[in-house]
Amino acid sequence: MAARVQAAAKRKNGYQVLRRTQMSRELDKAREYEAGKKEQIPSEQKCVFHLTPPVGWINDPNGFSRYQGEYHLFYQYYPYGTSWGPMHWGHQKTKDFIKWELVPCALAPDTEYDGQGCFSGSAVEHDGKHILMYTSVYDRLQEDGTHKIRQTQSIAIGDGVNYEKLSCNPVIKSDALPEGSSVVDFRDPRIWKEKDTFYSVIGSLDADGSGQLALFSSADAVKWQFKSILDANGGRYGKMWECPDFFPLGGSHVLIVSPQFMRAEGLEFHNGHNSIYFVGSFDEENGKFHRGKAKSLDFGMDFYAPQTVETADGRRVMVGWLQSWDNYLTPEEFEWSGMMTVPRELKLKNGKLIQNPVRELENYRRNEVACRDVRLCEADGQRRLPGISGRVLDMTLDVDVRRASSFTVHLASDGDYVTTVSYDVNQGTLTTDRTYSGQRKDMICSRTMYADQKDGCIRLRMLLDKYALELFVNDGEQAMTSLLYTPLEADGIAFSCTGEAVFDITKYDIIV
């Protein structure tokens, strides 16, 4: 196999790549399958302004990058079923982060070194080429019946549609790591370019089984050298640190990681597989990150493996997988599973990440309904307001809670279903509860976080897109993201409180 592959190599844009041979049948198969199935899935079933797959399963966002004036987002993808399978790279692109255009599947597991999957990675533009860096997974059955598994890093280059793997892949093997590091857990490269040098930070495990992030450098994205251990968790904050992202912001550096098997602390880190961030400084000469305290990136039930891109106008925009590994909610009748969050603009304020939906979403707001100075007391029960309903919307609430003990927003409701967002004034906590959203399995339905009042008021922005609920508190100081696969006919919205609360509400339909 190896000899045949090498013989089938050719030069492209200065890089030695593999010719399209019989090995590419897996990619052709995936492209043909998604092209045939995408028209068969009812469009009304899909979300409106959240990226969903044309068919099949998706998880981690990959390769979130700017290329030739557009923004490309790849993702872990298994087109042939609605559960995880041998990983491909699905592909969509956008000009405004809201309207997404399907591009044919970019990568398939079709070589000896990535036959078990083209796992998570990232992308960068260079000299008119789009360079993808991904984790290639090898699994070979040994004579004694055991499996030899290796995670390595590989490169594919392309033109925004078609990508070809380098003939010298894999470009980084686990033997490049410090002695004692795991030869199996070595994945999720985050590539970027500074001046004339490429860098990549990659998750791995130290000899003691704790997580570490290895930093590599390269002059050409082909020949890589180990530079340093950028950071290590020392057994704190989970084990393996998956899907690292590392970038400058607001005069500091930010490190985002998604730890596996992390213990809850208070109201934080409840997902087991979490996404957290650190703000700190980067010692570029020595390749060391000096970090501050770990903070939750999202407090909801469905958020993982985010990745960022710098926009042409200098914004840092992040997108995450809007699903949980441990709570599979996809309805049996669906032929797709998984979606991405709305891309979020990131800012740094007092050492804290501020997250808000990209401003481009405002271009799709229609049918404004404003309800001002709505006074609600306990005796009113659940109160509905004219024009406030729907399952595809952008709604902001400013709530005066100085005379209230709590208030609740009842979403996606009818006589049988409801999801609630409740604020406990005395405890200072915000809770999402989807117990009655229509689930038929025993799974996590409630999540709570602290949320501050500002002069006796709290601001909530709610994005609801059929099955996706994203909450942003106090202009993006906190976020809480969850799925609710409630029948779309349940589109009622009501408000209730204990004590007395005063609401200012602005609601828009989102039409794309």
C-alpha positions in Angstrom: 0.0 0.0 0.0 2.7 2.5 1.0 4.7 1.9 -2.1 1.7 2.3 -4.3 0.7 5.5 -2.6 4.2 7.0 -2.9 4.4 6.1 -6.5 1.1 7.9 -7.1 2.4 11.2 -5.8 2.6 14.5 -7.8 3.7 18.1 -7.2 1.1 20.7 -6.6 1.8 24.3 -5.6 5.2 23.3 -4.4 3.8 20.5 -2.2 4.1 16.7 -2.9 0.5 15.4 -2.8 -1.2 12.1 -3.5 -2.9 11.6 -6.8 -6.5 10.8 -6.8 -6.4 7.0 -7.0 -8.7 4.3 -5.9 -8.1 5.4 -2.4 -10.3 8.5 -3.1 -13.3 6.3 -3.6 -14.3 6.8 0.0 -14.4 10.6 -0.6 -16.4 10.2 -3.8 -18.8 7.9 -2.0 -19.4 10.4 0.7 -19.9 13.3 -1.7 -22.3 11.3 -3.8 -24.2 10.2 -0.7 -24.6 13.7 0.8 -25.6 15.2 -2.5 -28.3 12.6 -2.9 -29.7 12.8 0.6 -29.6 16.5 1.2 -32.7 17.1 -0.9 -34.6 14.3 0.8 -34.6 15.8 4.3 -37.4 18.3 4.8 -36.0 21.8 5.0 -38.6 22.7 7.6 -37.0 20.1 9.9 -33.7 21.9 9.9 -32.8 25.0 11.9 -32.9 28.3 10.2 -29.8 30.2 11.3 -27.7 27.4 12.9 -25.4 25.3 10.8 -26.7 21.7 10.5 -25.3 18.9 8.4 -26.8 17.9 5.0 -27.3 14.4 6.4 -25.8 12.2 9.1 -23.8 13.0 12.2 -21.6 16.0 13.0 -19.5 17.0 16.1 -16.4 19.2 16.6 -16.0 22.3 14.4 -12.8 22.0 12.4 -10.8 24.3 10.2 -12.7 27.5 11.0 -10.8 29.9 8.8 -10.8 32.8 6.4 -10.0 31.8 2.8 -10.2 34.0 -0.3 -12.7 36.4 1.3 -15.1 33.8 2.7 -15.3 31.9 6.0 -15.0 28.2 5.9 -16.1 25.8 8.6 -15.4 22.1 8.5 -16.6 19.6 11.0 -16.3 16.1 12.2 -18.7 14.2 10.0 -20.2 10.7 9.5 -22.7 11.0 6.6 -24.1 7.5 6.8 -25.8 7.5 10.2 -26.9 9.7 13.1 -24.4 8.4 15.5 -20.6 8.7 15.6 -18.7 6.7 13.0 -15.4 6.8 11.0 -14.7 10.5 10.8 -14.8 12.6 7.6 -14.5 16.3 7.3 -17.8 17.9 6.2 -17.6 21.4 4.8 -19.7 24.6 4.5 -18.8 28.2 3.9 -20.3 31.7 4.5 -19.8 35.4 4.0 -21.7 36.5 7.0 -21.8 33.6 9.5 -25.6 33.2 9.2 -26.2 32.0 5.6 -24.2 28.8 5.0 -23.4 27.2 1.7 -22.8 23.5 1.5 -19.4 22.5 0.0 -18.7 18.8 -0.9 -17.2 16.7 1.8 -13.5 17.6 2.1 -11.8 14.6 3.6 -12.5 10.9 4.0 -10.6 8.1 5.8 -8.9 6.6 2.7 -5.3 6.0 3.5 -3.4 3.6 5.7 -2.4 6.3 8.2 -5.9 7.8 8.5 -8.1 4.8 7.8 -9.8 4.9 11.1 -10.7 8.6 10.8 -9.8 12.1 9.8 -10.1 13.6 13.3 -10.3 17.2 14.4 -8.0 19.9 13.3 -7.8 23.4 11.9 -6.9 25.4 8.8 -4.9 28.4 7.6 -4.6 30.3 4.3 -1.1 30.6 2.8 0.0 31.9 -0.6 -3.4 31.2 -2.1 -3.6 27.7 -0.7 -5.9 26.4 2.0 -3.9 24.2 4.3 -5.8 21.7 6.5 -4.1 20.1 9.5 -5.9 17.1 11.0 -5.4 14.2 13.3 -5.0 11.0 11.3 -5.9 7.8 13.1 -4.2 4.4 12.4 -5.5 1.1 13.8 -3.7 -2.1 12.8 -4.6 -5.6 14.1 -1.6 -7.4 15.4 -0.7 -11.1 15.2 -1.5 -11.5 18.9 -5.0 -10.1 18.4 -4.3 -6.7 20.0 -4.7 -3.4 18.2 -1.9 -0.9 17.5 -3.5 2.5 17.5 -1.6 5.7 16.6 -2.8 9.3 16.4 -0.7 11.4 14.1 -1.0 14.8 12.4 -1.4 15.1 8.7 -1.8 17.9 6.1 -4.1 18.4 3.1 -4.0 21.4 0.8 -6.7 22.7 -1.5 -8.6 25.4 -3.3 -11.6 25.8 -1.1 -13.4 22.8 -2.6 -11.0 20.0 -3.3 -8.2 19.0 -1.0 -5.3 16.6 -1.5 -3.2 14.9 1.2 0.6 15.3 1.3 2.5 12.3 0.2 4.8 12.6 3.2 1.9 12.3 5.7 1.8 12.0 8.6 3.9 15.1 9.2 4.0 14.8 13.0 4.2 11.5 14.8 3.9 10.9 18.5 7.7 10.1 18.8 8.2 13.9 18.4 6.7 14.4 21.9 8.7 14.4 25.1 9.7 11.0 26.3 6.9 9.1 28.1 4.1 10.9 26.3 1.2 8.9 25.1 1.6 7.4 21.6 -2.2 7.1 21.3 -3.7 10.3 22.7 -2.2 12.9 20.5 -4.8 15.0 18.6 -6.6 18.1 17.5 -3.9 20.4 16.0 -4.5 24.2 16.0 -2.5 25.7 13.3 -1.7 29.4 12.7 1.0 31.5 11.0 3.0 34.3 12.4 5.4 36.2 10.0 7.3 33.4 8.2 6.6 30.6 10.7 3.7 28.1 11.1 2.8 27.0 14.6 0.6 24.3 15.9 -0.6 23.4 19.4 -1.7 19.8 19.9 -3.4 18.0 22.8 -1.7 15.0 24.3 -1.1 13.1 27.5 2.0 13.1 29.7 3.6 10.0 31.2 1.4 10.3 34.3 -1.8 10.4 32.2 -2.4 14.1 32.7 -3.1 16.5 29.9 -0.5 18.6 28.1 -0.4 20.9 25.1 2.6 20.5 22.8 3.7 23.4 20.6 5.4 22.8 17.3 6.8 25.1 14.6 7.5 24.8 10.9 8.8 27.0 8.0 6.6 25.3 5.4 3.8 23.4 7.3 5.5 20.1 6.2 8.6 19.7 8.3 7.7 20.3 12.0 9.9 20.6 15.1 8.8 20.2 18.7 9.3 23.6 20.5 7.8 23.2 24.0 5.0 22.1 26.2 2.8 25.2 26.0 0.8 24.2 29.1 0.0 21.2 31.2 -2.9 20.5 33.6 -1.0 18.4 36.1 -4.1 16.4 36.8 -6.2 19.5 37.4 -9.2 20.3 35.2 -9.8 16.9 33.7 -7.5 14.6 31.8 -7.0 15.0 28.1 -7.3 18.6 26.9 -9.0 18.2 23.6 -9.5 20.8 20.8 -7.1 23.6 22.0 -7.4 27.1 20.6 -4.8 29.8 21.4 -5.0 33.4 20.3 -4.2 37.0 21.3 -7.1 39.2 22.5 -7.3 42.5 24.1 -3.6 42.7 25.0 -3.6 39.2 26.6 -3.6 35.6 25.3 -6.5 33.3 25.6 -6.3 29.5 25.8 -9.5 27.5 25.2 -9.5 23.7 25.8 -12.2 21.1 26.1 -11.2 18.7 29.0 -12.4 15.2 29.3 -13.6 13.7 32.5 -13.7 16.9 34.6 -15.2 17.1 38.0 -17.9 19.6 38.8 -17.0 22.5 41.1 -19.9 24.4 42.6 -22.1 25.4 39.6 -19.3 25.1 37.1 -17.9 22.2 35.0 -20.9 20.0 35.2 -20.7 18.5 31.7 -17.9 16.0 32.3 -16.7 16.9 28.8 -16.4 20.7 29.3 -15.1 23.7 27.5 -13.0 26.1 29.6 -10.7 29.1 29.0 -7.7 30.7 30.6 -6.5 34.3 30.2 -2.8 34.9 30.6 0.4 35.9 28.9 2.5 34.1 26.3 6.3 33.8 26.6 6.9 33.4 22.9 10.7 32.9 23.2 10.3 29.9 25.5 6.9 28.8 24.2 5.2 28.9 27.5 1.7 30.1 28.5 1.3 31.6 31.9 -2.4 31.3 32.7 -4.9 32.6 35.2 -7.9 30.9 36.7 -10.0 28.4 34.7 -13.4 29.7 33.8 -16.4 28.1 32.1 -17.0 29.1 28.5 -20.7 28.0 28.5 -22.9 26.9 31.3 -25.5 25.0 29.3 -26.1 21.3 28.7 -24.9 21.3 25.0 -21.7 23.0 24.2 -18.2 21.5 23.3 -15.0 21.9 21.3 -15.2 25.5 20.2 -12.9 27.0 17.6 -12.3 30.6 16.6 -11.3 32.7 13.6 -10.1 36.3 13.1 -12.3 38.2 10.7 -11.2 40.5 8.0 -12.2 43.5 10.2 -10.3 42.2 13.2 -13.0 40.5 15.3 -12.4 37.2 17.1 -15.4 34.9 16.3 -16.0 31.6 18.0 -18.3 28.6 17.1 -19.0 25.5 19.1 -20.6 22.1 18.7 -24.2 22.5 20.0 -24.6 19.0 21.4 -23.4 16.9 24.3 -21.5 13.6 24.2 -23.4 12.1 27.1 -27.0 13.3 26.3 -28.1 12.1 22.9 -31.4 13.8 22.1 -31.8 13.4 18.3 -35.3 12.1 17.4 -35.3 8.7 15.9 -37.0 9.9 12.7 -34.2 12.4 11.9 -31.6 11.6 9.4 -29.2 14.3 10.8 -27.8 14.9 14.2 -25.8 17.8 15.6 -25.5 21.5 14.9 -23.2 24.4 15.5 -23.9 27.4 17.7 -24.4 30.8 16.3 -21.0 32.2 15.8 -20.1 34.5 18.7 -18.0 37.7 18.9 -15.4 37.5 21.7 -14.1 40.5 23.7 -12.0 40.6 26.8 -13.3 42.7 29.7 -11.7 42.7 33.2 -10.1 39.3 32.5 -13.4 37.7 31.4 -14.5 36.6 27.9 -17.6 38.4 26.7 -19.6 36.5 24.1 -22.4 37.8 21.9 -24.0 36.6 18.7 -22.3 38.0 15.6 -23.7 41.4 14.7 -24.6 40.0 11.2 -27.6 38.3 12.8 -29.2 41.7 13.2 -29.5 41.9 9.4 -32.1 39.1 9.5 -34.3 40.5 12.2 -37.9 41.1 11.1 -41.3 41.9 12.6 -40.2 43.7 15.8 -42.6 43.5 18.8 -41.8 45.7 21.7 -43.6 45.4 25.1 -42.5 48.1 27.6 -43.1 48.4 31.3 -45.0 45.1 31.6 -45.8 44.8 35.3 -46.3 41.2 36.4 -47.3 39.9 39.8 -47.7 36.4 41.2 -51.5 36.5 40.9 -51.2 36.9 37.1 -50.0 33.3 36.7 -48.5 32.6 33.3 -49.1 35.6 31.2 -48.8 35.8 27.4 -48.2 39.0 25.5 -49.5 39.9 22.0 -47.0 39.1 19.3 -44.6 37.3 21.6 -44.4 33.7 20.4 -42.5 31.5 18.0 -39.6 29.1 17.6 -37.2 31.1 15.4 -36.5 34.4 17.2 -34.1 36.8 18.9 -35.6 38.2 22.1 -34.1 40.5 24.7 -35.6 40.9 28.2 -34.7 43.7 30.7 -36.3 42.6 34.0 -36.5 44.8 37.1 -36.4 42.3 40.0 -36.2 44.6 43.0 -39.6 43.5 44.2 -39.5 40.0 42.9 -38.3 36.7 44.4 -38.1 35.0 41.0 -39.4 35.1 37.4 -39.7 32.5 34.7 -39.9 32.5 30.9 -41.9 29.6 29.5 -40.7 28.7 26.0 -41.7 26.3 23.3 -44.9 25.7 25.2 -48.4 24.4 24.7 -50.6 22.2 26.8 -48.1 19.3 26.8 -44.6 20.8 26.4 -42.6 23.6 27.9 -39.0 24.6 28.5 -38.4 27.1 31.3 -35.7 29.7 32.0 -36.0 30.9 35.6 -34.1 33.4 37.7 -34.0 33.1 41.5 -33.4 36.6 42.8 -32.3 35.7 46.3 -29.9 33.0 45.1 -28.8 35.0 42.1 -29.1 31.9 39.9 -30.4 31.3 36.4 -31.7 27.8 35.5 -32.7 26.2 32.2 -35.1 23.3 32.6 -36.2 21.1 29.7 -37.8 18.3 31.7 -41.1 18.8 29.9 -39.6 19.5 26.4 -40.8 16.1 25.1 -37.9 13.8 26.0 -38.6 10.2 26.5 -35.3 9.1 28.0 -33.7 9.6 31.4 -31.1 12.3 30.8 -29.9 15.6 32.2 -32.7 18.2 31.9 -31.6 21.1 34.1 -28.6 23.3 34.5 -28.0 26.3 36.8 -25.5 29.2 36.9 -24.9 32.3 38.9 -26.1 35.5 37.2 -25.5 39.0 38.6 -28.1 41.7 38.9 -27.2 45.2 37.7 -28.8 47.8 39.9 -31.7 45.5 40.6 -32.1 44.4 36.9 -31.0 41.6 34.7 -30.8 41.4 30.9 -31.4 38.2 29.0 -31.0 37.7 25.3 -32.5 34.5 24.0 -31.9 33.0 20.6 -34.4 30.3 19.8 -34.0 28.4 16.5 -36.5 25.5 16.5 -34.4 23.1 18.6 -31.6 25.3 19.8 -31.7 27.7 22.7 -28.8 30.1 23.4 -28.9 32.4 26.3 -26.7 35.5 26.8 -26.8 37.2 30.2 -26.0 40.9 30.8 -24.6 41.7 27.4 -22.6 38.5 27.0 -21.0 38.1 30.4 -22.3 34.5 30.5 -23.8 32.1 28.1 -25.9 29.0 28.5 -26.7 26.7 25.5 -29.1 23.8 25.3 -31.0 21.6 22.9 -34.8 21.1 23.1 -36.3 18.7 20.5 -39.9 19.9 21.2 -42.5 19.5 18.4 -42.5 22.7 16.4 -46.2 23.3 17.0 -45.4 24.2 20.6 -44.5 27.8 20.0 -46.1 29.6 22.9 -44.1 32.0 25.2 -45.4 33.1 28.6 -44.0 34.9 31.6 -44.6 34.5 35.4 -43.0 35.6 38.6 -43.2 35.5 42.4 -43.5 38.9 43.9 -43.6 41.7 41.3 -41.4 42.1 38.3 -41.3 44.7 35.5 -40.4 43.5 32.0 -39.1 45.4 28.9 -39.3 42.9 26.0 -38.1 43.2 22.4 -38.6 40.3 20.1 -37.7 39.8 16.5 -38.4 36.9 14.1 -35.3 35.7 12.3 -35.9 35.2 8.6 -33.0 33.9 6.5 
